[in-house]
Amino acid sequence: MPNANRGAVGFQSTEFEQEYDRPSKSQLKREMTALQKLGAELVAEARDRVKRIPMPEDVREAILICQQISDHEGRRRQLQYVGKKMRTLDADELAIIQTTMDSWKGLSKSETAALHALERQRDKLLANDEALTALLARYPQVDVQHLRTLIRNARKEQAENKPPKAYREIYQLLKSLHAGSKASAQTDNEAEPESDEEE
């Protein structure tokens, strides 16, 4: 039978609890882990990118040193040190670093998608002559003779298992065409408002 007096001791159980205005241990651990992860992402970036991010010199130096270490244990220790240095940054500095990293991720995703599209276009050119007709319709300025020679050479390279010299040249040609059309589209967009004002 349950005891009727149990729990009825005349004071609330929260009465003697201390109130903490500091974050919990779990919260601190989560924050430290997030900073450690951000530090590891910075270490994984290219050196010239890391040099361009606004951050204190001692933090940048720790990251650049870590990038040079190839020994597993030494790199692990240096990554821990990078995490420790990341904890010295204030919220504004961390926000700037995070914003810069996020902008790179967005840019690199779109860049990767564009590069894959160019690779698919190159493969279509090699697989089907109709793809060349479609390309010429889109880019009439292309040197047809030169492109046909590159396609023929690339097919020959693939058939004979030779180094893909022409194959790479086709890619570079497509890349320059794409960049040229993108630049002219931007120029057209910038010129449009002026033509509206003239009317």
N, C-alpha and C positions, 0 to 999 in steps of 0.2 A: 504494500500500500504506500502511495507517495506521501512524503512528509509535508504537511501543510505549512510548516514554518520555514522550510527550505527557501532561500532566496529572499525572504522577507526580513532583512537585517537593518532596515531603516536608513540606508544611503544608496544613492544611485551608483551603479558600477563605473560610470564615466567620471565620477566626482574626483577621483584621485589620479586620473590620467593627465599626463603633462601634454600641453599643446605645443606642437613643433611647427615653426614657420619655415623650416628648412625642407628641401626635397627629401624624399625617402631614399634609402640605400639603393632600392631597385631603380628609381628614377635616375640617380647619379650614375649607376652602372650602365643604364641605357644610353645616357648622354655620352659617357666615356667611350662606349662601343661605337656610337655614331661618329664621334670625332676620329677614332682609330680607323674606321672604315673610310672616312673622307681623306685622311692622311694617306692610306693605302691607294686610293684612287688617284691622288696627286702623284704618288711615286710611279704609278703605271702610265702617267701621261708623258708626252715628249718633253725633253729638257727645255727646248725653246718656249714651249707653252707655259711651263712652270715659271720660267724667268719673267714672263709677261704678267703673271697674276700679281696684283697688289697685295703684299703680305710682308710682315717683318723679316728682315734679312736672316736672322738666326733660324727661323722656321724654314725658309727657302733653302738655306744651306743644309739643314738636316735632311730635307727631301732629296736634294741633288746628290748628297753623299750616299744616301740609301740606294739611289738608282745605279750607283757605280759598284755596289757590293754584290758579288756573285756567290759568295759562300752562304749556304742556307742559314746556318745558325747566326752568323754575323748580320745577315740581312734581317732576320727575325728580330734580333735585338735592336737594330737601328729603326725598324718599323715601330717597335715599342716606344723608342725615343721620339720618333716623329709624332706618335699619338700624344705623348707627354707634352711636346711643344705645341701641338694643336690646342691643348687645354689652356694654354696661356693666352690664346686669342680672345678678344671680346666679341660680343654678338654682332657688331657691325662688320668687323673684319671677316668673321665666319660667313656672314650673309653675302659679302662681296665675292668671296671664294666660291661659295655654293652657286651663286648666280652665274658666275663665269663658267663654271663646270657644266651647269645645266644648258647654257647657250651652246657650248661645244657639242654636247650630246645631241641637241636638236639639229645643229648644223651637220654633224657627222652622219646622222640618220638620213637626212635628205641627200647629202653627198653620196652616201653608199647606194641609195636607191637610184640616183642618177647614173652612177657608174655601172650598176647592174643592167640598167636599161640600155646603155651603150654596148655592153657586152652581148646582150641579146640581139641587138640590131646588127652587130658584126657577125654573129653566128647565122642570122637570117641571110645576110649578104652572101655568105659562103655556101649556104644550103640551097638558095633559090635565086635565080636571076631576076625574078619579078620584084624582089626586095630592092634591087638596084634601081629599077624603074621608079619605084615609089620614093626612093631617096632622092633621085634626080628631080622629081616633081617638087619635092619639098625644098631642096637646095640646088637651084639651077646653076649656081656659080661653081659647082664642083668640076674639077678636071676629070672628065669621064674616062679618057684614055688611061690616065695615071691610076685611077681607082680600079679599072678593069684589070690592069697589069698586077696591081697589088692583090686583088681577089684571086687571080689565076695563080700567082706565086704562093699565096697562103694555102690554097688547095693542094698545090704541089708539095709544099712543106709538110702538110698533114699526111699526105699519101706516102711520102718517103721518110717520115719520122725525123725531119730536119728541125733545127732551131726555128722558133716561130717569129722570124724577123718581119716578114710582110704582115703576118697576123697582128703583131704589135703596132705596125705602122697604120693599119686600117683603124685600129682603136684610137690612135692619136689623131688621125684625120677626122674621125667622127666626133671626138672630143672637141677639137678646134671648131668644127662646124656648129656643134651645139652651143659652145661658148659664144661664138659670133652671133648666132641667132638670138641668144639670150640678151646680149649686149644691145643689139639693134632694137629688140622689143622694149628694153628699158628706155632707150633713147626716144622711141616713138611715144611711150607713155608720158615721158617728161615733156615732150613737145606738144602733146594734145591740148593741155590747158591754155597754152599761148594761142593756138589757132582758134579756140573758142572765144578768147578775148577780142580777137581781130574782127570777128563777125558782127 
